[in-house]
Amino acid sequence: MVRLPHRASKREAAYDGPYQVVQKKRSTYVLKDDMNELLHRDYVPSELKLVAIDEAHRGPEHNREYLVKWKTFGQTASSWETAASFNNPETIRKYWARIRD
């Protein structure tokens, strides 16, 4: 997350994001947004806030949902889908293999 330089009130968000770190330079970071576009400038660590992104599943095993991030769409288009919604069951197996590594 990137700290916003100015807020009109304390009720407004202090940070924007999340963004992904693409490169660490000497004392700054290059970031990209959820559309894979680079941000217009580099950021120093004091302007950033690390956020932990939880695993992309929720619910009990018999009724589990998975967070799907749709290609070419922004973060707001992401949706929670059941395993039955996937055309290829291998997708779920690959997800769990990655999580358990």
C-alpha positions as CSV (number, residue, x, y, z in Angstrom):
1,M,0.0,0.0,0.0
2,V,1.2,3.5,-0.7
3,R,0.7,6.4,1.7
4,L,-1.4,9.2,0.2
5,P,0.3,12.5,0.5
6,H,-2.8,14.6,1.4
7,R,-6.1,13.9,3.0
8,A,-9.0,16.4,3.3
9,S,-10.1,14.7,6.5
10,K,-9.1,11.9,8.8
11,R,-12.1,9.9,7.5
12,E,-10.4,9.6,4.1
13,A,-8.1,6.6,3.4
14,A,-4.5,7.1,4.4
15,Y,-3.2,4.5,1.9
16,D,-4.0,3.4,-1.7
17,G,-3.4,0.0,-3.1
18,P,-2.4,-2.8,-2.8
19,Y,0.4,-2.7,-5.3
20,Q,3.0,-5.3,-6.1
21,V,6.7,-4.7,-5.8
22,V,8.4,-5.2,-9.2
23,Q,11.9,-4.1,-8.4
24,K,14.0,-2.9,-5.4
25,K,16.4,-0.2,-6.4
26,R,19.1,1.2,-4.1
27,S,16.7,2.9,-1.7
28,T,13.4,2.9,-3.6
29,Y,10.8,0.4,-4.9
30,V,9.2,0.2,-8.3
31,L,5.5,-0.8,-8.0
32,K,2.8,-2.0,-10.4
33,D,-1.0,-2.0,-10.0
34,D,-3.5,-4.8,-10.5
35,M,-3.6,-4.0,-14.2
36,N,0.2,-4.7,-14.4
37,E,0.9,-1.0,-15.1
38,L,3.9,0.6,-13.5
39,L,3.3,3.4,-11.1
40,H,4.5,6.8,-12.3
41,R,7.3,7.0,-9.8
42,D,9.4,5.0,-7.3
43,Y,8.6,5.0,-3.6
44,V,10.8,5.0,-0.5
45,P,10.1,2.6,2.3
46,S,8.6,5.2,4.5
47,E,5.8,5.8,1.9
48,L,4.8,2.1,1.9
49,K,2.8,-0.1,4.1
50,L,3.2,-3.9,3.9
51,V,0.0,-5.8,3.8
52,A,-0.3,-9.6,4.2
53,I,-2.6,-11.1,1.7
54,D,-4.3,-14.2,3.1
55,E,-4.8,-17.4,1.2
56,A,-7.4,-17.1,-1.5
57,H,-10.0,-19.4,-0.1
58,R,-12.6,-19.3,2.6
59,G,-15.2,-21.4,4.2
60,P,-15.4,-25.0,5.4
61,E,-14.0,-27.8,3.2
62,H,-17.4,-29.1,2.1
63,N,-18.5,-25.6,1.1
64,R,-15.2,-23.8,0.2
65,E,-14.9,-20.8,-2.1
66,Y,-11.9,-19.6,-4.0
67,L,-11.0,-16.0,-4.9
68,V,-10.8,-15.7,-8.7
69,K,-8.9,-12.7,-10.2
70,W,-10.1,-12.3,-13.7
71,K,-7.5,-11.6,-16.4
72,T,-7.7,-8.1,-18.0
73,F,-10.0,-6.9,-15.2
74,G,-9.1,-4.9,-12.2
75,Q,-9.2,-6.0,-8.5
76,T,-12.8,-5.0,-8.2
77,A,-13.9,-7.6,-10.7
78,S,-12.5,-10.5,-8.5
79,S,-15.2,-12.9,-7.2
80,W,-15.6,-15.8,-4.9
81,E,-16.3,-19.1,-6.7
82,T,-17.0,-22.7,-5.6
83,A,-14.9,-25.5,-6.8
84,A,-17.8,-26.7,-9.0
85,S,-17.5,-23.4,-10.9
86,F,-14.1,-24.4,-12.3
87,N,-14.1,-26.1,-15.7
88,N,-10.7,-27.8,-14.9
89,P,-10.4,-29.5,-11.5
90,E,-6.6,-29.3,-12.0
91,T,-6.8,-25.6,-11.2
92,I,-7.8,-26.4,-7.6
93,R,-5.1,-29.1,-7.2
94,K,-2.4,-26.6,-8.5
95,Y,-3.7,-24.0,-6.0
96,W,-3.4,-26.3,-3.0
97,A,0.1,-27.6,-4.2
98,R,1.3,-23.9,-4.3
99,I,-0.2,-23.1,-0.9
100,R,1.4,-26.1,0.8
101,D,4.9,-25.5,-0.5
